[in-house]
Amino acid sequence: MMTSGILTRRDPRFILFGLGPEKTSARGLVVLAVVFFGSLAFAAALTAPAWWLVKWWDTVDSTDTTRWLLGKGVDVYFDRLRWVPILAGLPWLMSVCHLWSWHALGLERGQTGGLKFGAAWLAGILLVAGLALAQSRFTLVFLQPDPPPWAVSAAHALLAGLILGFFEETVFRGLLLRIFYTNARRPWLALTLTSVFFAYMHFKVPSSIWGGLPHGVNWFTGWLVAYWTTFGIMVDFDWTQFTVLWALGMVLGALTLRTGSLLPAIGLHAGLVAAMSFYRDYHVFPSDPGRGFWGGGGFTDGWAAAIVLAVAFVAIVVWPRARGAPAV
């Protein structure tokens, strides 16, 4: 089987710090470790004060907003706070890794980039539509009795898809893929490690652990959430969710390596999120024997998605190199 070598031969476009194709460096991994553990410590230290601040605000001026915020779990506060230093430090990260430009990140401008984004976005929509049709054929799926207005749902879905697609792909495929790529001599290993980390980062505090944590919020609450956010994946491990997320990471990474652009990965990610959000707004997914395979309202809750993504990954890898693209 002929391939263009994206899994076996290193592409200089994805190697950081100006190194040559034969050079490797763990410098990026050190930076990643500092940011990862630093963000955990930041969120752990500020989770309780943030919760207390909202509670005090509610006693002074109780509003729908304060009641809504108090209805959120402490783990949600932790998760949002964890992203503050990551986003604030992103310019520094990009500078250290010499990625402080649209071109370096693989964000093309002009019609070509727009076409790549649009084609991938449409592919994400069609992928979810295909799974939805299969679910309606082989499992129980009902219409929501009181769905939101379609315009509101569509606007929310599009916005959520674009935001998540842009930020997650900038971090995972724009930055982390290059960090692992620079450290590994084999592109397939870098792609696999990035995808495993991508899947791992989507696991939160397990419900079985969360229910057993001490009630109330104290200075240690944030640190307990940090611990179980880090190691909770080993409790009640969900093979289906992990495998689908890993396979999605492999597809998004392969798209980036194949095209040399970040826009197809952003487009596919945005299309998947938008389509799933819109789909969930209008359907109910009761318990069904086929749910384990065909899934329900979550893209990661059925093995069918993993199979489709595996086929997509193979297709991307074996697709002939575009004429005029740099050989790798």
GUTI-265230 format. One record per residue: x, y, z of N, C-alpha, C in turn. Coordinates in nm, 3 decimals. Each point is the difference from the previous one (the first is absolute). Example, Ala and Ser with C-alpha at 12.3 -4.5 7.8 and 13.67 -1.06 7.14 Angstrom:
2
      n.xx      n.yy      n.zz     ca.xx     ca.yy     ca.zz      c.xx      c.yy      c.zz
     1.319    -0.569     0.780    -0.089     0.119     0.000     0.090     0.120     0.000
    -0.035     0.105    -0.072     0.082     0.119     0.006    -0.077     0.109     0.073
end
This chain:
328
      n.xx      n.yy      n.zz     ca.xx     ca.yy     ca.zz      c.xx      c.yy      c.zz
     0.085    -0.118     0.000    -0.085     0.118     0.000     0.089     0.124     0.000
    -0.024     0.092    -0.093     0.083     0.118    -0.014    -0.054     0.113     0.088
     0.087     0.069     0.069    -0.037     0.118     0.076     0.101     0.109    -0.030
    -0.029     0.120     0.041     0.093     0.110    -0.021     0.099     0.013     0.113
    -0.007    -0.090     0.099     0.099     0.000     0.107    -0.028     0.092     0.115
    -0.122     0.049     0.019    -0.027     0.092     0.110     0.018    -0.067     0.136
    -0.006    -0.133     0.005     0.015    -0.070     0.127     0.143    -0.048     0.023
     0.083     0.005    -0.102     0.134    -0.059     0.013     0.114     0.097    -0.026
    -0.024     0.104    -0.078     0.106     0.096    -0.032    -0.031     0.137     0.056
     0.097     0.060     0.066    -0.022     0.127     0.069    -0.008     0.117    -0.097
    -0.096     0.087     0.028    -0.024     0.119    -0.080     0.057     0.120     0.076
     0.094     0.075    -0.058     0.060     0.115     0.069    -0.101     0.103     0.048
    -0.118     0.007    -0.064    -0.100     0.098     0.041    -0.052    -0.023     0.140
     0.017    -0.121     0.053    -0.054    -0.033     0.132     0.109    -0.017     0.105
     0.122     0.034    -0.033     0.112    -0.012     0.095     0.031     0.138     0.056
     0.000     0.012     0.132     0.017     0.128     0.066     0.148     0.037     0.017
     0.021     0.124     0.042     0.130     0.053     0.041     0.103     0.004    -0.113
    -0.047    -0.007    -0.125     0.090     0.009    -0.113     0.088    -0.122    -0.019
    -0.038    -0.114     0.058     0.080    -0.121    -0.012    -0.018    -0.064    -0.137
     0.099    -0.076    -0.043    -0.008    -0.073    -0.125    -0.079    -0.128     0.015
    -0.031    -0.067    -0.113    -0.082    -0.122     0.003     0.058    -0.113     0.084
     0.131    -0.002     0.020     0.062    -0.108     0.075     0.020     0.032     0.147
    -0.035     0.121     0.040     0.022     0.043     0.138    -0.129    -0.012     0.081
     0.015    -0.033     0.129    -0.114    -0.002     0.092     0.032     0.085     0.122
    -0.104     0.040     0.071     0.019     0.082     0.120    -0.117    -0.022     0.095
     0.030    -0.011     0.130    -0.102    -0.015     0.103    -0.035     0.134     0.064
     0.051     0.109    -0.056    -0.024     0.132     0.057    -0.149     0.031     0.008
    -0.073    -0.034    -0.102    -0.144     0.026    -0.001    -0.074    -0.079     0.106
     0.045    -0.123     0.028    -0.064    -0.081     0.103     0.018     0.061     0.138
     0.115     0.062     0.024     0.024     0.068     0.127    -0.098     0.117     0.015
    -0.015     0.077    -0.107    -0.094     0.113     0.001    -0.143    -0.051     0.025
    -0.037    -0.110    -0.067    -0.132    -0.058     0.017    -0.024    -0.042     0.144
     0.099    -0.064     0.064    -0.014    -0.044     0.139    -0.019     0.119     0.093
     0.075     0.107    -0.024    -0.013     0.120     0.083    -0.142     0.057    -0.010
    -0.051     0.011    -0.122    -0.133     0.056    -0.021    -0.108    -0.093     0.057
     0.014    -0.130    -0.022    -0.102    -0.096     0.045    -0.011     0.000     0.152
     0.111    -0.019     0.069    -0.005    -0.007     0.146    -0.021     0.139     0.062
     0.051     0.104    -0.067    -0.024     0.135     0.050    -0.147     0.038    -0.005
    -0.069    -0.040    -0.108    -0.143     0.031    -0.011    -0.081    -0.077     0.104
     0.040    -0.123     0.031    -0.067    -0.077     0.104     0.015     0.068     0.136
     0.121     0.044     0.031     0.025     0.067     0.128    -0.077     0.132     0.009
    -0.002     0.075    -0.109    -0.072     0.128    -0.004    -0.149    -0.023     0.030
    -0.060    -0.096    -0.070    -0.143    -0.027     0.019    -0.028    -0.055     0.139
     0.088    -0.088     0.050    -0.020    -0.058     0.132     0.001     0.106     0.109
     0.090     0.098    -0.012     0.012     0.105     0.101    -0.117     0.098    -0.003
    -0.059     0.023    -0.118    -0.102     0.104    -0.014    -0.143    -0.052    -0.007
    -0.019    -0.131    -0.005    -0.136    -0.054    -0.011    -0.086     0.040     0.119
     0.049    -0.024     0.121    -0.078     0.035     0.120    -0.025     0.150     0.010
     0.101     0.088    -0.015    -0.029     0.145     0.005    -0.101     0.044    -0.106
     0.006    -0.058    -0.121    -0.096     0.038    -0.104    -0.142    -0.040     0.041
    -0.014    -0.119     0.058    -0.131    -0.046     0.046    -0.052     0.090     0.112
     0.087     0.032     0.096    -0.041     0.086     0.112    -0.038     0.140    -0.049
     0.070     0.051    -0.100    -0.032     0.131    -0.054    -0.139     0.002    -0.061
    -0.034    -0.104    -0.075    -0.133    -0.008    -0.061    -0.107    -0.014     0.109
     0.030    -0.079     0.104    -0.096    -0.018     0.110    -0.023     0.132     0.073
     0.107     0.077     0.024    -0.014     0.130     0.064    -0.080     0.095    -0.088
     0.029    -0.002    -0.129    -0.073     0.083    -0.096    -0.150    -0.031     0.006
    -0.035    -0.129     0.012    -0.139    -0.041     0.004    -0.069     0.051     0.126
     0.072     0.004     0.113    -0.060     0.051     0.124    -0.022     0.151    -0.006
     0.088     0.071    -0.071    -0.011     0.145    -0.012    -0.107     0.039    -0.102
     0.000    -0.069    -0.114    -0.093     0.034    -0.108    -0.034    -0.128    -0.078
    -0.097    -0.073     0.050    -0.038    -0.127    -0.061    -0.072     0.024    -0.133
     0.054    -0.057    -0.106    -0.057     0.014    -0.133    -0.005    -0.137    -0.067
    -0.062    -0.004    -0.116    -0.002    -0.126    -0.076     0.142    -0.044    -0.033
     0.088     0.098    -0.024     0.138    -0.033    -0.035     0.073    -0.065     0.117
    -0.014     0.059     0.119     0.070    -0.057     0.116    -0.055    -0.138     0.036
    -0.132    -0.016    -0.011    -0.058    -0.131     0.029     0.044    -0.104    -0.103
     0.013     0.045    -0.126     0.047    -0.090    -0.105     0.145    -0.041     0.025
     0.083     0.096     0.042     0.140    -0.030     0.029     0.013    -0.093     0.120
    -0.082     0.021     0.104     0.005    -0.088     0.117    -0.051    -0.140    -0.032
    -0.081    -0.011    -0.107    -0.048    -0.132    -0.041     0.105    -0.083    -0.070
     0.111     0.063    -0.040     0.109    -0.073    -0.064     0.081    -0.075     0.103
     0.050    -0.118    -0.037     0.085    -0.076     0.090     0.135     0.068     0.017
     0.067    -0.029     0.112     0.131     0.057     0.025     0.100    -0.045    -0.106
    -0.020    -0.119    -0.055     0.090    -0.048    -0.106    -0.010     0.088    -0.125
    -0.118     0.061    -0.023    -0.015     0.091    -0.113     0.082     0.127     0.023
    -0.003     0.051     0.123     0.083     0.115     0.034     0.147    -0.033    -0.024
     0.040    -0.119     0.046     0.140    -0.043    -0.016     0.036    -0.006    -0.148
    -0.086    -0.059    -0.080     0.030    -0.017    -0.143     0.012     0.134    -0.070
    -0.088     0.095     0.032     0.008     0.131    -0.064     0.126     0.075     0.045
     0.033    -0.008     0.129     0.119     0.068     0.050     0.128    -0.060    -0.058
    -0.002    -0.129    -0.029     0.119    -0.065    -0.054     0.037     0.057    -0.136
    -0.101     0.046    -0.075     0.027     0.054    -0.132     0.052     0.143     0.003
    -0.016     0.070     0.113     0.045     0.140     0.008     0.150     0.012    -0.024
     0.087    -0.072     0.075     0.143     0.013    -0.026     0.041    -0.057    -0.135
    -0.073    -0.101    -0.049     0.033    -0.056    -0.131    -0.022     0.103    -0.109
    -0.116     0.064     0.003    -0.031     0.101    -0.103     0.087     0.124     0.018
     0.022     0.040     0.128     0.084     0.117     0.025     0.144    -0.025    -0.042
     0.046    -0.125     0.018     0.138    -0.032    -0.034     0.021    -0.046    -0.142
    -0.110    -0.007    -0.077     0.012    -0.048    -0.137     0.094     0.086    -0.085
    -0.005     0.134     0.012     0.097     0.080    -0.077     0.145    -0.035     0.034
     0.030    -0.021     0.130     0.135    -0.039     0.040     0.038    -0.135    -0.058
    -0.095    -0.096     0.005     0.025    -0.133    -0.056     0.031     0.010    -0.149
    -0.082     0.077    -0.071     0.021     0.014    -0.143     0.135     0.065    -0.030
     0.038     0.096     0.084     0.128     0.067    -0.020     0.117    -0.095     0.024
    -0.007    -0.078     0.108     0.106    -0.096     0.032     0.016    -0.103    -0.111
    -0.114    -0.043    -0.056     0.001    -0.103    -0.104     0.013     0.057    -0.142
     0.021     0.132    -0.011     0.016     0.065    -0.130    -0.123    -0.020    -0.088
    -0.118     0.012     0.061    -0.125    -0.017    -0.074    -0.083     0.128     0.002
     0.064     0.114     0.024    -0.074     0.122     0.018    -0.034     0.066    -0.134
    -0.068    -0.075    -0.085    -0.051     0.056    -0.126    -0.105    -0.096    -0.055
    -0.092     0.055    -0.080    -0.103    -0.084    -0.061     0.063    -0.106    -0.090
     0.102     0.040    -0.075     0.063    -0.092    -0.093     0.068    -0.115     0.073
     0.071     0.031     0.110     0.070    -0.105     0.075    -0.097    -0.102     0.058
    -0.118     0.046     0.040    -0.100    -0.090     0.056    -0.071    -0.083    -0.107
     0.012     0.041    -0.125    -0.068    -0.070    -0.108    -0.138     0.055    -0.028
    -0.023     0.126     0.039    -0.128     0.065    -0.027     0.011     0.079    -0.129
    -0.041    -0.063    -0.109     0.011     0.063    -0.131    -0.101     0.112    -0.018
     0.038     0.098    -0.076    -0.092     0.106    -0.036    -0.044    -0.016    -0.145
    -0.109     0.063    -0.033    -0.044     0.000    -0.138    -0.100    -0.110    -0.031
    -0.029    -0.014    -0.128    -0.104    -0.091    -0.045     0.034    -0.146     0.026
     0.128    -0.036    -0.018     0.040    -0.140     0.020    -0.026    -0.046     0.143
     0.040     0.083     0.096    -0.024    -0.034     0.140    -0.147    -0.009     0.032
    -0.078     0.094    -0.057    -0.144    -0.002     0.023    -0.066    -0.125    -0.055
     0.046    -0.044    -0.116    -0.056    -0.121    -0.060     0.034    -0.124     0.084
     0.121    -0.005     0.051     0.039    -0.114     0.085    -0.085    -0.004     0.126
    -0.018     0.117     0.062    -0.083     0.007     0.120    -0.143    -0.042    -0.032
    -0.057     0.056    -0.106    -0.138    -0.028    -0.035    -0.025    -0.145    -0.034
     0.093    -0.062    -0.074    -0.017    -0.141    -0.037     0.005    -0.089     0.124
     0.092     0.030     0.092     0.012    -0.080     0.121    -0.121     0.022     0.091
    -0.048     0.124     0.009    -0.119     0.030     0.080    -0.121    -0.077    -0.051
    -0.017    -0.002    -0.131    -0.111    -0.075    -0.060     0.016    -0.150     0.026
     0.124    -0.050    -0.005     0.025    -0.142     0.028    -0.042    -0.035     0.142
     0.029     0.090     0.096    -0.043    -0.024     0.138    -0.151    -0.005     0.013
    -0.070     0.090    -0.069    -0.146     0.001     0.001    -0.055    -0.130    -0.056
     0.055    -0.043    -0.114    -0.048    -0.121    -0.066     0.029    -0.125     0.082
     0.114    -0.001     0.070     0.034    -0.115     0.084    -0.103    -0.017     0.111
    -0.034     0.111     0.067    -0.101    -0.006     0.106    -0.136    -0.035    -0.057
    -0.033     0.055    -0.117    -0.129    -0.031    -0.063    -0.012    -0.148    -0.032
     0.110    -0.061    -0.048    -0.001    -0.142    -0.028    -0.021    -0.084     0.125
     0.069     0.036     0.107    -0.018    -0.072     0.127    -0.142     0.019     0.053
    -0.055     0.121    -0.016    -0.135     0.027     0.047    -0.102    -0.085    -0.076
     0.018    -0.012    -0.130    -0.091    -0.085    -0.079     0.008    -0.145     0.044
     0.121    -0.048     0.028     0.017    -0.138     0.047    -0.066    -0.019     0.136
     0.014     0.101     0.090    -0.063    -0.010     0.131    -0.152    -0.006    -0.012
    -0.056     0.081    -0.089    -0.146     0.000    -0.017    -0.050    -0.130    -0.062
     0.089    -0.068    -0.073    -0.039    -0.126    -0.065     0.013    -0.118     0.095
     0.103    -0.001     0.084     0.029    -0.119     0.080    -0.020     0.017     0.150
    -0.029     0.123     0.047    -0.027     0.022     0.142    -0.121     0.090     0.017
    -0.043     0.016     0.125    -0.112     0.088     0.029     0.049     0.144     0.010
    -0.055     0.085    -0.083     0.030     0.143     0.003    -0.132     0.075    -0.017
    -0.031     0.089     0.096    -0.125     0.075    -0.004     0.027     0.149    -0.015
    -0.098     0.072    -0.053     0.010     0.144    -0.010    -0.022     0.064     0.137
     0.071     0.109     0.026    -0.019     0.074     0.123    -0.143     0.056     0.004
    -0.070    -0.015     0.113    -0.137     0.053     0.006    -0.005     0.153    -0.001
     0.104     0.066     0.049     0.001     0.147     0.005     0.138     0.052    -0.042
     0.033    -0.011    -0.128     0.134     0.040    -0.045     0.015     0.152    -0.004
     0.122     0.050     0.004     0.023     0.144    -0.012    -0.025     0.047    -0.143
    -0.017     0.131    -0.021    -0.014     0.051    -0.137     0.121    -0.039    -0.083
    -0.026    -0.040    -0.125     0.110    -0.054    -0.081     0.110     0.104    -0.023
    -0.038     0.126    -0.013     0.101     0.104    -0.025     0.093     0.015     0.120
    -0.057    -0.005     0.121     0.080     0.010     0.122     0.092    -0.120     0.011
    -0.055    -0.119    -0.024     0.079    -0.122     0.008     0.113     0.000    -0.102
    -0.031     0.042    -0.123     0.101     0.002    -0.106     0.111     0.100     0.032
    -0.038     0.118     0.049     0.100     0.101     0.033     0.091    -0.049     0.112
    -0.060    -0.061     0.103     0.079    -0.053     0.112     0.092    -0.110    -0.048
    -0.050    -0.089    -0.085     0.080    -0.112    -0.049     0.118     0.049    -0.083
    -0.026     0.094    -0.090     0.108     0.053    -0.085     0.106     0.071     0.083
    -0.043     0.081     0.097     0.095     0.073     0.083     0.084    -0.095     0.086
    -0.067    -0.098     0.062     0.071    -0.097     0.084     0.101    -0.079    -0.084
    -0.040    -0.040    -0.120     0.090    -0.075    -0.087     0.122     0.081    -0.038
    -0.019     0.125    -0.037     0.112     0.084    -0.043     0.096     0.027     0.116
    -0.056     0.030     0.118     0.086     0.030     0.115     0.080    -0.122     0.042
    -0.070    -0.113     0.019     0.070    -0.121     0.042     0.097    -0.048    -0.106
    -0.044     0.002    -0.125     0.086    -0.045    -0.108     0.127     0.081    -0.009
    -0.012     0.133     0.008     0.118     0.085    -0.013     0.096    -0.018     0.117
    -0.050     0.011     0.123     0.089    -0.004     0.115     0.060    -0.138     0.024
    -0.081    -0.105    -0.012     0.054    -0.135     0.024     0.099    -0.039    -0.109
    -0.029     0.033    -0.123     0.093    -0.037    -0.107     0.127     0.085     0.002
    -0.011     0.126     0.040     0.120     0.083     0.014     0.092    -0.059     0.107
    -0.059    -0.047     0.111     0.080    -0.057     0.108     0.051    -0.139    -0.036
    -0.090    -0.090    -0.043     0.039    -0.139    -0.018     0.073    -0.027    -0.131
    -0.055     0.044    -0.112     0.066    -0.027    -0.128     0.097     0.111    -0.040
    -0.028     0.123     0.041     0.091     0.108    -0.034     0.126     0.000     0.084
    -0.014    -0.030     0.130     0.113     0.007     0.093     0.049    -0.137     0.046
    -0.090    -0.078     0.063     0.044    -0.126     0.061     0.048    -0.103    -0.101
    -0.066    -0.008    -0.115     0.046    -0.093    -0.102     0.144     0.032    -0.040
     0.031     0.128    -0.013     0.136     0.040    -0.035     0.099    -0.030     0.113
    -0.044     0.016     0.124     0.088    -0.031     0.114     0.038    -0.148    -0.002
    -0.100    -0.088    -0.014     0.029    -0.144    -0.005     0.076    -0.035    -0.128
    -0.034     0.066    -0.109     0.065    -0.024    -0.130     0.149     0.033     0.009
     0.033     0.109     0.070     0.140     0.040     0.014     0.078    -0.095     0.089
    -0.070    -0.062     0.096     0.067    -0.090     0.094     0.015    -0.142    -0.054
    -0.089    -0.042    -0.091     0.000    -0.138    -0.049     0.065    -0.010    -0.137
     0.067    -0.110    -0.025     0.061    -0.022    -0.131    -0.099    -0.055    -0.102
    -0.113    -0.050     0.046    -0.100    -0.056    -0.090    -0.130     0.081     0.011
    -0.047     0.056    -0.111    -0.124     0.078     0.004    -0.120    -0.076     0.055
    -0.009    -0.131    -0.029    -0.115    -0.078     0.049    -0.002    -0.002     0.153
     0.117    -0.002     0.063     0.006     0.000     0.145    -0.046     0.135     0.055
     0.044     0.108    -0.063    -0.042     0.134     0.042    -0.151     0.016    -0.013
    -0.056    -0.049    -0.112    -0.143     0.008    -0.023    -0.076    -0.081     0.104
     0.048    -0.119     0.031    -0.065    -0.087     0.098     0.003     0.062     0.139
     0.115     0.052     0.043     0.012     0.061     0.132    -0.088     0.123     0.013
    -0.005     0.081    -0.104    -0.086     0.119     0.003    -0.146    -0.041     0.014
    -0.041    -0.103    -0.072    -0.138    -0.046     0.003    -0.036    -0.062     0.134
     0.093    -0.073     0.061    -0.023    -0.056     0.133    -0.018     0.113     0.101
     0.086     0.101    -0.008    -0.010     0.114     0.091    -0.131     0.076    -0.022
    -0.041     0.013    -0.125    -0.127     0.065    -0.034    -0.117    -0.074     0.065
     0.000    -0.134    -0.008    -0.107    -0.079     0.061     0.004     0.012     0.152
     0.120    -0.008     0.057     0.017     0.008     0.145    -0.053     0.132     0.056
     0.025     0.110    -0.071    -0.040     0.131     0.050    -0.151     0.020     0.001
    -0.076    -0.086    -0.065    -0.146     0.013    -0.001    -0.065    -0.074     0.116
     0.077    -0.071     0.081    -0.056    -0.069     0.115     0.004     0.092     0.121
    -0.110     0.007     0.072    -0.010     0.085     0.118    -0.006    -0.087     0.126
    -0.038     0.061     0.112    -0.014    -0.075     0.125    -0.113    -0.102    -0.016
     0.026    -0.130     0.021    -0.105    -0.102    -0.017    -0.115     0.024     0.097
    -0.122    -0.029    -0.044    -0.117     0.022     0.084     0.005    -0.083     0.127
     0.057    -0.122    -0.009     0.009    -0.085     0.119     0.092     0.061     0.105
     0.103     0.073    -0.044     0.091     0.067     0.093    -0.061     0.130     0.050
    -0.063     0.074    -0.094    -0.055     0.130     0.037    -0.104    -0.013     0.110
    -0.082    -0.105    -0.007    -0.103    -0.019     0.101     0.057    -0.030     0.138
     0.124    -0.050     0.006     0.060    -0.035     0.127     0.089     0.107     0.059
     0.017     0.112    -0.070     0.084     0.109     0.052    -0.072     0.068     0.116
     0.076     0.058     0.094    -0.062     0.069     0.114    -0.095     0.110    -0.046
    -0.115     0.009     0.069    -0.098     0.103    -0.037     0.049     0.137     0.045
    -0.044     0.102    -0.072     0.045     0.134     0.031     0.130     0.032    -0.071
     0.038     0.125     0.004     0.121     0.046    -0.067     0.098     0.053     0.104
     0.122    -0.052    -0.001     0.105     0.049     0.089     0.128     0.017    -0.080
     0.109     0.038     0.069     0.125     0.028    -0.071     0.056    -0.122    -0.071
    -0.038    -0.121     0.044     0.055    -0.121    -0.061    -0.083    -0.050    -0.119
    -0.119     0.057    -0.019    -0.089    -0.049    -0.105     0.065     0.007    -0.138
     0.060     0.114    -0.031     0.063     0.016    -0.131     0.112    -0.099    -0.024
     0.076    -0.030     0.106     0.111    -0.095    -0.014    -0.051    -0.142    -0.018
    -0.113    -0.034     0.064    -0.062    -0.132    -0.022    -0.049    -0.012    -0.144
    -0.062     0.106    -0.051    -0.047    -0.002    -0.139     0.119    -0.012    -0.095
     0.110     0.070     0.031     0.120    -0.008    -0.084     0.054    -0.143    -0.004
     0.002    -0.065     0.116     0.052    -0.137     0.006    -0.087    -0.094    -0.085
    -0.132     0.009     0.019    -0.087    -0.092    -0.071    -0.018     0.038    -0.147
     0.024     0.126    -0.033     0.004     0.038    -0.142     0.119    -0.065    -0.068
     0.111    -0.012     0.072     0.121    -0.058    -0.055    -0.007    -0.151    -0.008
    -0.050    -0.064     0.106     0.005    -0.147     0.008    -0.137    -0.067    -0.008
    -0.106     0.080    -0.010    -0.134    -0.058    -0.002    -0.030    -0.086    -0.121
     0.077     0.016    -0.107    -0.022    -0.080    -0.121     0.015    -0.149     0.029
     0.076    -0.034     0.106     0.022    -0.141     0.034    -0.119    -0.059     0.075
    -0.095     0.085     0.041    -0.119    -0.047     0.071    -0.117     0.000    -0.098
    -0.074    -0.108    -0.004    -0.114    -0.011    -0.092     0.040     0.034    -0.144
     0.113    -0.054    -0.043     0.052     0.032    -0.133    -0.100    -0.041    -0.108
    -0.024     0.090    -0.094    -0.097    -0.022    -0.109     0.077    -0.023    -0.130
     0.010    -0.125    -0.042     0.076    -0.034    -0.119    -0.060     0.061    -0.125
    -0.134     0.003    -0.006    -0.064     0.056    -0.120     0.034     0.147    -0.015
    -0.019     0.077     0.105     0.027     0.144    -0.006     0.147     0.027    -0.031
     0.090    -0.073     0.067     0.143     0.023    -0.022     0.039    -0.035    -0.144
    -0.051    -0.112    -0.051     0.037    -0.044    -0.135    -0.050     0.097    -0.106
    -0.125     0.047     0.016    -0.054     0.095    -0.100     0.080     0.131     0.004
     0.031     0.049     0.119     0.078     0.123     0.011     0.140    -0.018    -0.058
     0.061    -0.115     0.027     0.132    -0.028    -0.056    -0.006    -0.008    -0.152
    -0.101    -0.069    -0.052    -0.015    -0.011    -0.146    -0.025     0.137    -0.062
    -0.079     0.083     0.067    -0.024     0.136    -0.051     0.130     0.079    -0.002
     0.081    -0.013     0.106     0.129     0.067     0.002     0.091    -0.046    -0.112
    -0.004    -0.130    -0.031     0.082    -0.053    -0.109    -0.043     0.059    -0.134
    -0.132     0.011    -0.021    -0.052     0.055    -0.126     0.038     0.148    -0.012
    -0.021     0.077     0.107     0.031     0.142    -0.004     0.150     0.024    -0.019
     0.082    -0.082     0.065     0.144     0.012    -0.017     0.045    -0.040    -0.138
    -0.057    -0.108    -0.054     0.036    -0.044    -0.135    -0.039     0.104    -0.104
    -0.115     0.064     0.020    -0.042     0.108    -0.090     0.102     0.114     0.000
     0.047     0.033     0.120     0.098     0.109     0.012     0.131    -0.037    -0.067
     0.048    -0.123     0.023     0.125    -0.044    -0.063    -0.015    -0.013    -0.151
    -0.114    -0.047    -0.045    -0.022    -0.020    -0.143    -0.002     0.132    -0.075
    -0.072     0.099     0.055    -0.021     0.125    -0.073     0.103     0.107     0.035
     0.070    -0.017     0.114     0.091     0.104     0.045    -0.074     0.122     0.051
    -0.130    -0.013     0.022    -0.084     0.112     0.042    -0.082    -0.041     0.122
    -0.027     0.097     0.087    -0.082    -0.025     0.118    -0.148     0.018    -0.030
    -0.032     0.065    -0.112    -0.140     0.033    -0.028    -0.090    -0.122    -0.023
     0.045    -0.107    -0.069    -0.088    -0.116    -0.013    -0.035    -0.063     0.136
     0.096    -0.006     0.092    -0.028    -0.055     0.132    -0.100     0.087     0.075
     0.018     0.132    -0.007    -0.095     0.091     0.064    -0.138    -0.016    -0.061
    -0.006    -0.008    -0.133    -0.129    -0.014    -0.067    -0.071    -0.128     0.037
     0.071    -0.113    -0.001    -0.062    -0.128     0.034    -0.048     0.001     0.145
     0.084     0.048     0.089    -0.036     0.007     0.142    -0.123     0.088     0.019
     0.000     0.117    -0.064    -0.113     0.092     0.013    -0.128    -0.060    -0.056
     0.010    -0.071    -0.112    -0.118    -0.063    -0.059    -0.057    -0.109     0.089
     0.086    -0.081     0.059    -0.045    -0.107     0.089    -0.072     0.057     0.122
     0.061     0.101     0.064    -0.060     0.059     0.120    -0.133     0.066    -0.032
    -0.005     0.076    -0.110    -0.123     0.070    -0.038    -0.112    -0.098    -0.030
     0.030    -0.103    -0.077    -0.103    -0.097    -0.038    -0.052    -0.077     0.121
     0.091    -0.042     0.090    -0.043    -0.076     0.118    -0.083     0.089     0.093
     0.039     0.126     0.015    -0.076     0.092     0.086    -0.141     0.020    -0.054
    -0.012     0.022    -0.130    -0.132     0.020    -0.062    -0.083    -0.127     0.009
     0.063    -0.115    -0.021    -0.069    -0.129     0.005    -0.057    -0.026     0.139
     0.080     0.027     0.104    -0.046    -0.024     0.138    -0.116     0.092     0.039
    -0.002     0.120    -0.055    -0.107     0.095     0.034    -0.137    -0.049    -0.043
    -0.007    -0.087    -0.098    -0.128    -0.038    -0.057    -0.036    -0.148     0.017
     0.084    -0.074     0.072    -0.028    -0.143     0.015     0.023    -0.048     0.142
    -0.068    -0.109     0.035     0.015    -0.068     0.129     0.049    -0.141    -0.028
     0.091    -0.050     0.085     0.062    -0.129    -0.025    -0.024    -0.093     0.120
    -0.115    -0.071     0.001    -0.028    -0.090     0.113     0.092    -0.121    -0.002
     0.003    -0.072     0.110     0.083    -0.120     0.008    -0.040    -0.099    -0.108
     0.101    -0.061    -0.063    -0.026    -0.089    -0.112     0.115    -0.101    -0.010
    -0.029    -0.128    -0.033     0.107    -0.100    -0.010     0.108     0.036    -0.102
    -0.036     0.075    -0.104     0.098     0.035    -0.102     0.080     0.125     0.029
    -0.025     0.061     0.116     0.064     0.127     0.031     0.152    -0.014     0.010
     0.048    -0.113     0.052     0.144    -0.017     0.016     0.076     0.004    -0.132
    -0.064    -0.046    -0.107     0.067     0.002    -0.130    -0.031     0.127    -0.078
    -0.130     0.036    -0.011    -0.039     0.112    -0.084     0.010     0.134     0.071
     0.008    -0.002     0.133     0.012     0.123     0.075    -0.132     0.073     0.015
     0.008     0.119     0.062    -0.121     0.080     0.022     0.029     0.146    -0.023
    -0.022     0.080     0.103     0.017     0.144    -0.013     0.142     0.048     0.013
     0.093    -0.091     0.026     0.141     0.039     0.009     0.080    -0.069    -0.109
     0.083     0.072    -0.068     0.076    -0.058    -0.111     0.092    -0.112     0.048
     0.039     0.004     0.127     0.098    -0.097     0.051    -0.063    -0.118     0.072
    -0.131    -0.019    -0.008    -0.065    -0.105     0.080    -0.038    -0.124    -0.080
     0.055    -0.017    -0.121    -0.030    -0.119    -0.079     0.119    -0.042    -0.085
     0.017    -0.131    -0.018     0.114    -0.052    -0.076    -0.010     0.031    -0.149
    -0.121     0.028    -0.049    -0.014     0.030    -0.143     0.083     0.120    -0.039
     0.005     0.102     0.087     0.080     0.119    -0.030     0.147    -0.035    -0.012
     0.048    -0.089     0.087     0.142    -0.040    -0.006     0.031    -0.070    -0.131
    -0.093    -0.083    -0.049     0.022    -0.071    -0.126     0.003     0.097    -0.117
    -0.093     0.095    -0.001    -0.003     0.101    -0.108     0.128     0.081     0.001
     0.046     0.039     0.118     0.123     0.078     0.011     0.122    -0.081    -0.044
     0.001    -0.129     0.030     0.111    -0.085    -0.043     0.007    -0.006    -0.153
    -0.115    -0.013    -0.064    -0.005    -0.001    -0.147     0.048     0.135    -0.054
    -0.044     0.108     0.063     0.042     0.133    -0.043     0.150     0.018     0.015
     0.056    -0.051     0.108     0.145     0.011     0.022     0.078    -0.072    -0.110
    -0.041    -0.121    -0.033     0.067    -0.075    -0.106    -0.009     0.074    -0.133
    -0.118     0.056    -0.028    -0.019     0.073    -0.126     0.092     0.121    -0.007
     0.016     0.070     0.111     0.088     0.118     0.002     0.145    -0.041    -0.021
     0.041    -0.108     0.064     0.139    -0.043    -0.007     0.038    -0.047    -0.141
    -0.090    -0.071    -0.067     0.035    -0.058    -0.130    -0.036     0.093    -0.116
    -0.065     0.113     0.029    -0.039     0.091    -0.108     0.125     0.054    -0.070
     0.003     0.001    -0.133     0.119     0.046    -0.072     0.034     0.145     0.035
     0.128     0.030     0.007     0.045     0.136     0.028    -0.043     0.094    -0.110
    -0.050     0.115     0.042    -0.046     0.099    -0.098     0.117     0.050    -0.085
    -0.026     0.024    -0.128     0.103     0.051    -0.089     0.050     0.136     0.048
     0.129     0.013     0.009     0.057     0.126     0.045     0.025     0.007     0.149
    -0.054    -0.099     0.078     0.025     0.000     0.144     0.143    -0.045     0.025
     0.063     0.049     0.109     0.138    -0.038     0.027     0.012    -0.148     0.033
     0.098    -0.066    -0.057     0.023    -0.140     0.030     0.057    -0.016     0.139
    -0.040    -0.108     0.069     0.050    -0.026     0.134     0.051    -0.141     0.009
end
